[in-house]
Amino acid sequence: MKIQIINGPNLNLLGIREPGIYGSQSFEAYLEELKSLYPALEIDYFQSNVEGELINKLHEVGFSFKGIVINAGGYTHTSVALADAIAGIETPVIEVHISNIYSREEYRHVSLTGKNCKGVLTGFGMDGYRLAIESFING
């Protein structure tokens, strides 16, 4: 089973960016934990600060992978193009947010991309990625 994780802008700074909100662990370290938890899965990871690159990755894997876990960062709240890319592919997508977007600034309360996803996980920290993977495993 192939799972693609896609992280958007500024998530390359996890572990050093606002640790009070996002924690002190890098995503690369967390990814190694995920891979050790799920050795039977092929978990691929992609991060970009560029909207078009995120769309290209969705198009690339969106017809052949079992699931996509996306944290589009700030693009969640602004990108009609990402929402359209998610709607246009066959692979189910689960949106993840490390922080609880509903406990933050009001503009973060709206997800343009979430309506095209199988589900949205928000506020579970990095564990949201594991929960999303579990949902693909369990159906």
Helices and strands as residue ranges (DSSP letters): E 2-7, G 11-13, H 19-22, H 27-37, E 42-47, H 51-61, E 67-71, G 73-77, H 80-87, E 93-97, G 101-103, G 106-109, G 114-116, E 119-122, H 127-137
